Amino acid sequence: MNTNRRSFLRLSAFALPFTRVNQLFAKPKVAQGPIVISTWDSGQISNAAAWPVLEKGGRALDAVEQAAIAIENDINCCVGLGGNPDRDGHVTLDACIMDEKSNCGAVAFLERIKHPVSVARKIMEETPHVFLAGAGAQQFALANGFKLESEKLSPDAEKEYKKWLKKAEYKPVINIEHKQSKGHGPFAPARLDDGSFNHDTMGTLALDAKGDLSGMCTTSGMGFKMRGRVGDSPIIGAGLFVDNEVGAATSSGQGEEVIRVNGTHLVVEFMRNGATPEEACKKAVERIVKRDPERARTFQVGFLAINKQGEVGAYSVQPGFMYTITSKDGKGKVIDSKSHFA
């Protein structure tokens, strides 16, 4: 090896650590213009409510709350009080919300309150706590002006519950949020023949014009679940996680599997280490599948993520997971995610 080549290699080796340091401390580019993404094609409802807030230069936190309120209001969607009950016939709701400063609030096992996401925000902003559950969450909601709603099931939920009672089996079905419509395949769009949607979880992430991130997740939980069951949706780091320096993630599917790996926190950490949103979601899915590859064929989990630059990605265990994205033109576009199993 000649002298010039040895000198070049020494200088290169010396420079590499400083190059890495510069990359680590370089200020990331921030996306121009707002963007909002939501799980599933029913995310069109949520995005349509969030977009006016973002379009006017509003805060991402306000946008995701409006997204949740809209889907919780939709009686034809299995989120909110219109959703399927537990095995005892009661609708119980879970939700969480998180802003750009890591402030967060959550509720679980909340009954007869129409907008659990707004209760979660109230907890975040007006108490020293993060999480309230059951009767205590309801008591807090009533003390803060929320109305106690009827226990009566929605017509669709009552019909499904009566059908379920004939066998009374608790057996989660892959892509149950993605219910088959008559005349379509098992992974057809989830809008049913009557024009309604059938999803039991909605996660929304938003990046506002100032470059700040926020997210929410709201659910009625798995239909006909055991009384008291809580999934990943209201758990910060499982159903939702936001880190304003890096990105945000949410999830849908069998919550127990997401909880086991602290799924959305894992996705954000993968992005922190340089993965794109899709790559990060894929790595989290692979972590879940690796734990029990054969069992992974029996359930669905999907992750959706956005990074600080406004790049978006998703990945799921099974085919059929999708998300809705709304950006500069204000029109929601539904995109199918890639999956581990074909």
Residue pairs with C-beta under 8 A, 6 or more apart in sequence:
28 308
28 309
29 309
30 211
30 308
30 309
30 310
31 207
31 211
31 308
31 309
31 310
31 311
32 310
33 209
33 310
33 327
33 328
34 51
34 54
34 55
34 60
34 63
34 206
34 207
34 208
34 209
34 327
35 54
35 206
35 207
35 306
35 310
35 312
35 325
35 326
35 327
36 46
36 47
36 50
36 51
36 54
36 63
36 64
36 67
36 204
36 205
36 206
36 207
36 325
36 326
36 327
37 43
37 47
37 204
37 205
37 206
37 304
37 306
37 312
37 323
37 324
37 325
37 326
38 44
38 46
38 47
38 50
38 67
38 202
38 203
38 204
38 205
38 304
38 323
38 324
39 199
39 201
39 202
39 203
39 204
39 250
39 251
39 252
39 302
39 304
39 321
39 322
39 323
39 324
40 177
40 178
40 190
40 197
40 199
40 201
40 202
40 252
40 321
40 322
40 323
40 324
41 189
41 190
41 191
41 197
41 322
41 324
41 334
42 71
42 74
42 77
42 79
42 190
42 191
42 197
42 199
42 202
42 324
43 202
43 204
43 323
43 324
43 332
43 334
44 324
44 332
44 334
45 70
45 71
45 74
45 77
45 197
46 67
46 68
46 70
46 71
46 202
46 204
46 324
47 67
47 204
47 324
47 325
47 326
47 332
48 70
48 326
48 332
49 66
49 67
49 69
49 70
49 71
50 63
50 64
50 66
50 67
50 70
50 204
50 206
50 326
51 63
51 326
51 330
52 66
53 59
53 62
53 63
53 66
54 60
54 63
54 206
54 208
54 209
55 330
57 208
57 209
57 210
58 208
59 208
59 210
59 212
59 214
60 99
60 100
60 206
60 207
60 208
60 212
60 213
60 214
61 97
61 99
61 100
61 121
61 214
63 204
63 206
63 208
63 214
64 97
64 204
64 205
64 206
64 214
64 215
64 216
65 97
65 117
65 118
65 121
65 216
67 202
67 204
67 206
67 216
68 95
68 97
68 115
68 117
68 118
68 202
68 204
68 216
68 218
69 115
69 117
69 118
71 77
71 79
71 80
71 202
71 218
72 79
72 80
72 81
72 114
72 115
72 116
72 117
72 218
73 80
73 114
74 80
74 82
74 197
75 82
75 154
75 156
76 82
76 156
76 194
76 195
76 196
76 197
77 83
77 196
77 197
77 198
77 199
77 202
78 84
78 156
78 157
78 177
78 197
78 198
78 199
78 200
78 220
78 223
79 199
79 200
79 201
79 202
79 218
79 219
79 220
80 93
80 114
80 115
80 116
80 218
80 220
81 91
81 93
81 112
81 114
81 149
81 154
81 220
82 154
82 156
82 157
82 220
83 91
83 93
83 154
83 157
83 200
83 219
83 220
83 221
83 223
84 91
84 157
84 160
84 161
84 200
84 220
84 223
84 224
85 91
85 92
85 153
85 157
85 161
85 223
85 224
86 92
86 221
86 224
86 225
86 226
86 227
86 228
86 229
87 168
87 170
87 224
87 225
87 226
87 227
88 227
89 153
89 161
90 111
90 151
90 227
91 111
91 153
91 157
91 220
92 109
92 110
92 111
92 220
92 221
93 107
93 110
93 111
93 113
93 116
93 218
93 219
93 220
93 221
94 106
94 107
94 108
94 109
94 110
94 116
94 218
94 219
94 220
94 221
94 230
94 231
94 233
94 234
95 106
95 107
95 110
95 116
95 117
95 119
95 120
95 216
95 217
95 218
95 219
95 233
95 234
96 104
96 105
96 106
96 107
96 117
96 120
96 216
96 217
96 233
96 234
96 235
96 236
96 239
96 240
97 104
97 105
97 106
97 117
97 120
97 121
97 124
97 214
97 215
97 216
97 240
98 104
98 214
98 215
98 216
98 236
98 240
98 241
98 242
98 248
99 124
99 212
99 214
99 242
100 212
100 213
100 214
100 242
100 244
101 244
102 242
102 243
102 244
103 124
103 125
104 124
104 130
104 236
104 242
105 119
105 120
105 121
105 122
105 123
105 124
105 125
105 127
105 129
105 130
105 131
106 120
106 123
106 130
106 131
106 132
106 234
106 235
106 236
107 116
107 119
107 120
107 123
107 131
107 132
107 133
107 137
107 141
107 234
108 131
108 132
108 133
108 134
108 137
108 230
108 234
109 133
109 134
109 137
109 228
109 230
110 116
110 119
110 133
110 134
110 137
110 138
110 141
111 138
111 151
112 138
112 148
112 149
112 150
112 151
113 119
113 137
113 138
113 141
113 146
113 147
113 148
113 149
114 146
114 147
114 149
115 146
116 218
117 216
117 218
118 146
119 132
119 137
119 140
119 141
119 144
119 146
120 216
120 234
122 140
122 141
122 144
123 129
123 130
123 131
123 132
123 140
124 130
126 144
127 140
130 236
131 234
132 140
133 230
138 148
142 148
153 161
156 196
160 223
161 224
164 223
164 224
170 224
170 225
170 226
172 222
172 254
172 299
174 298
174 299
174 300
174 318
174 320
175 186
175 187
175 300
175 318
175 320
175 321
176 198
176 200
176 222
176 223
177 190
177 198
177 199
177 200
177 201
177 252
177 253
178 186
178 187
178 188
178 190
178 198
178 199
178 320
178 321
178 322
179 190
179 192
179 198
180 186
180 188
181 188
181 189
181 190
181 191
181 192
181 193
182 193
186 320
187 319
187 320
189 322
189 334
190 197
190 198
190 199
191 197
192 198
199 252
200 219
200 220
200 221
200 222
200 223
201 217
201 218
201 219
201 233
201 239
201 252
201 253
202 217
202 218
202 219
202 252
203 215
203 216
203 217
203 233
203 239
203 240
203 250
203 251
203 252
203 304
204 215
204 216
204 217
204 250
205 213
205 214
205 215
205 242
205 248
205 249
205 250
205 304
205 305
205 306
206 213
206 214
206 215
207 213
207 306
207 308
207 310
208 214
211 308
212 244
213 242
213 243
213 244
213 247
213 248
213 306
213 308
214 242
214 248
215 240
215 241
215 242
215 248
215 249
215 250
216 240
217 233
217 234
217 239
217 240
217 250
217 251
218 233
219 231
219 233
219 234
219 239
221 229
221 230
221 231
221 233
222 229
222 231
222 254
222 255
230 255
231 239
231 254
231 255
231 256
231 258
231 259
232 238
232 239
232 251
232 255
232 256
232 258
232 259
232 263
233 239
233 240
233 255
235 259
237 262
237 263
237 264
237 265
238 251
238 255
238 258
238 259
238 262
238 263
238 264
238 265
239 250
239 251
239 255
239 258
239 263
239 264
240 248
240 249
240 250
240 251
240 264
241 248
241 249
241 264
241 265
241 267
241 268
242 248
242 268
243 268
243 272
244 308
245 272
245 308
246 268
246 271
246 272
246 307
246 308
247 268
247 271
247 277
247 280
247 305
247 306
247 307
247 308
248 264
248 268
248 305
248 306
249 263
249 264
249 265
249 267
249 268
249 271
249 277
249 280
249 281
249 303
249 304
249 305
249 306
250 264
250 303
250 304
250 305
251 258
251 263
251 264
251 301
251 302
251 303
251 304
252 301
252 302
252 304
252 321
253 299
253 300
253 301
253 302
253 316
253 317
253 321
254 299
254 300
254 301
257 263
257 288
257 299
257 301
258 264
258 288
258 301
260 288
260 291
261 284
261 287
261 288
261 291
263 284
263 288
263 301
263 303
264 284
264 303
264 305
266 283
266 284
266 287
267 277
267 280
267 281
267 283
267 284
267 303
267 305
268 280
268 305
270 279
270 280
270 283
270 284
271 277
271 280
271 305
271 307
275 283
276 307
276 311
276 313
277 305
277 306
277 307
277 311
277 312
277 313
277 314
278 305
278 313
278 314
278 315
278 338
279 313
280 303
280 305
280 313
281 303
281 304
281 305
281 313
281 314
281 315
281 337
282 315
282 338
282 340
284 303
284 315
285 301
285 303
285 315
285 316
285 317
285 339
285 340
286 340
288 296
288 301
288 317
289 296
289 317
289 340
296 317
296 340
296 341
297 341
299 317
299 318
300 316
300 317
300 318
300 320
300 321
301 316
301 317
302 314
302 315
302 316
302 317
302 321
302 337
303 314
303 315
303 316
304 312
304 313
304 314
304 323
304 337
305 312
305 313
305 314
306 312
310 327
312 323
312 325
314 321
314 322
314 323
314 335
314 337
314 338
315 321
315 337
315 338
315 339
315 340
316 337
316 338
316 339
316 340
317 339
317 340
317 341
318 339
318 340
318 341
319 336
319 339
319 341
319 342
320 339
321 336
321 337
321 339
322 334
322 335
322 336
322 337
323 334
323 335
323 337
324 332
324 333
324 334
324 335
325 332
325 333
325 335
326 332
326 333
